[in-house]
Amino acid sequence: MPVIGFLDTRSPDYTLADQQRAFRQGLKDAGYVEGENVVIEYRWAEGQMDRLRCLITRAGSMSR
């Protein structure tokens, strides 16, 4: 099953409901439904830009 990384500079506490809904809808429009034929890995930098770099590096290594 394909895995998509969702990275954000904020924390999961930040209200992202509209953005996540739009993201999932875009995937659905392309034929992907979370939990059915695609996995979404959520990662949060929580405002720490140095942490974001690390998350990007890890996400890149997951796809190999």
PyMOL commands that set and color helices and strands:
alter all, ss='L'
color gray80, all
select helices_A, chain A and resi 17-29+49-62
alter helices_A, ss='H'
color red, helices_A
select strands_A, chain A and resi 3-8+39-44
alter strands_A, ss='S'
color yellow, strands_A
deselect
rebuild
show_as cartoon
